[in-house]
């Protein structure tokens, strides 16, 4: 016998399945990341058609059988229309959702991850700095999932860092002091202000996030550092990064 569940979830991905169906990847508070079949949802008269659109926050009733979950019915709660209609916001949202989808294990429930994603989408949708919102999401998600690097003490000798410039080792998972700089020849030299910004974004409450300020150079440097760190752990480059860079280049012209 199967069972029924009711959840609220964000649609991370949706792909066609058969002639009229879709397989959707959902992130919910109660069940984490799961895949579900939405039968007949591509038909024009389907009542659940709007609920399974990418990036929608929707309420679903699911049936759990022997295989995939099946969506019995769905109701859209929010579409984040400003993101959907703004190319730059859309590019950033695509990157963040792909990052989450790739790094998050299947079926591990996490209220913190769910609420982080929903809050991030609200911040993007409300006209906040796309770059700052993205950095916040990256570092908070890494921290929640246990990937947060060592940023206070040397990852090799545990000495506290006091210099204006430090080395950041992706492979060793944290910062290195000058005395340990030969521990990883590929470590990047980083201004201490970048590390301070990383720590600030990781710990600042989302309710006061909009008060945070950072220079564009610090933001750009942190972006490169975080994405290098993410690439090391994912062992693959996210496809959406190319699209994001192309969109950013358009805005720079």
Steps between C-alpha positions, in 0.01 A plus 500: 500500500619847417462815710398862444693812602424872486799734467601850396797496264707703255535355150875466435471330164234372260554283196260348249408135547301318237241685296320689776690456825790664683751382755558782748768540765353653815657644814275485803548560871366160600658270239804683365574458129285245319390415145133461416296423190235753402271301269315683225635834620601611150140490384346849471213415735718356777421662836856440624668656197595826677615324816782310328657795319869548574570714809141491620418466868202265505291275718487137391319183590723201427446128476794281596494165323780258419675730255503880472262720690193596298348847522126458554431874497692824525418861582734788423573729795758735347669533159766764585398688188765774528770232474325336207477831311850639569788341308763577762291371791413195295868426431591522868199290605594235240851479644388482863237234433743288298762535775246386760375216282853368444635525854192388696454125552168344407238452770671672794250731668636838611281789612803730489573425134136539400455832679837626369389437142158660548651803675762535224234493229304767687815717527575462128139566410495816715778681313797438732854476362513176304872459568471548877197273524686231307811521721278477808320194367824325402679542832192428714420184305861380528484559875167320545621196305829477688730629225597821676879551480725597790519879488628598845811290555762351271362172371847346532646619834185651659669835564261799508526723193592865545651603165333728246552235235458125541512192282183303433538131422207341320655155535572529873171675573600830651752776553876460544737720698825627340702233680292223339478642150696206359231255612306570181685663207168556322351706786368844402618823663194678639443832673385449860199720422369231264520240775326741738219549246462121462465461879258793523271362230506156657385625840278802430130446563293517183272757663781757502681378188405811300708716738823329390721697266803389301708650222457353153866393500458307826182344369669397175801357682277306736299371204813356338615348828168339586443365151849350495420335833163375370660362183748302709224335703256440213778384266307653210437848364141619521343558158312809619827684577563550128152648454551722806830632368349572158218698663745693721703588192186645340448731798864613488473630143 
